[in-house]
Amino acid sequence: MTGMASPEKASTSKKKSDRKCATKEEYRQLSSIMGVMNNLRKQSTLCDVTLVVQGKHFHAHRVVLAAASHFFSLMFTTRMMESMSHEVELRSAEPEIIELLIEFIYTARISVNSSNVLSLLDAANQYQIEPVKKMCVEFLKGQVDATNCLGISSLADCMDCPELKAAAEDFVQLHFTEVYKLDEFLQLDVTQLTRILHQDKLTVRAEAQIYDAAVRWLKYDVCNRQQYMVEVLGCVRFPLVSKTFLSKTVQAEPLIQDNPECLKMVIGGMRYHLLSLEDREDLGESSRPRRKKHDYRIALFGGSQPQSCRYFNPKDSSWTDIRCPFEKRRDATAVFWDNVVYILGGSQLFPIKRMDCYNVLKDSWYSKLGPPTPRDSLAACASQGKIYTSGGSEVGNSALDLFECYDTRTESWQVKTSMLMARFSHGSVEANGLIYVCGGTVGNNVSGRVLNNCEVYDPNTQQWTGFSGIL
């Protein structure tokens, strides 16, 4: 039944609406005022302070700088010498970065990229311009990988960025088996190393990998690091190491044979395997497990079923629905990379241009720009931080030979060399750095022909080669 709002309710509703309009109007007015202020700054009109950076001069208004930065507020509103000086020198700053920050203060616009993010973060932290600092943190969170996660973690400590620190540490924990094999891991000091190795949430296939990481760090500079052997190997939970590995590999390690304390730890681990289950439980701390490397789950995204997002857990053969805020799509494809499921293509009457992303760790959804050519029945696979989409068909049209690449670090798309053959409803997989595209259909949904061939793309040469005879 349709009803009519009472005068009181209508009046309340109108007031709320008026308030929203007023807020928008206030925002437009403020933007207009700041635009005028920025023009005055560019013309050096009514400016009452000049920031000097490495000989370059930047004119500005004290009140604007003070409103945007607690650093400048203290400088200009207290008895500091700078509060009376027309020129203020900013030491240890870069002219290009200060120019970007001043522009942001007046316009709320700034471009953060891989070339300037570290300098911007340093300056935004020093001059206490929190919005820019937050943007830099968000950018760096998207850049974390195995080669830089430890460095970003240290940077976050120095810059007082707990959110960035948490993101870097989460990556270290999830990808420890990759991280400890890289050079950055070998440069850690003993405090940083032991802090990482002690963590319960390190994702490993077996405790032997913790041992391998510890020994690798020790041997990198054995002369200077031998003094830390007991402290470092004390992070290894030897009761969790297999009896065979302990006897054949660990006990035979010269570093351990020459150290009675370390040898005692290994023998303790071997004795653990001889204990009863009840006695093992009493040990508690030393036998506490790490997070296992693989917890396989099979997920379904899209399709024509009422519940379009769910996952299957092989451990208990159960299905779990995943909350999805976006509309359903059919004939889409999904690919998994770095704990994010990317859902691409598909249609709902019309091709969907958006790429929906699901972070499995945070249980959160967000959207990014989809493939340059919206289509359905495409295939996708991931390799080295890039997502490759192939083929597909626009609604009601024939197969396409399109091949595109999305870089998850720069969040940008590139059109690559077209496939040798147009195809849709096919498969795609990465193996040993190569992209394999197999099977599918050529033509269209009405008069299509099933394919029994395969073609391979080499990202290094950006060339395709083909072979046939799929059974």
Disulfide bonds with the S-S distance in Angstrom:
none
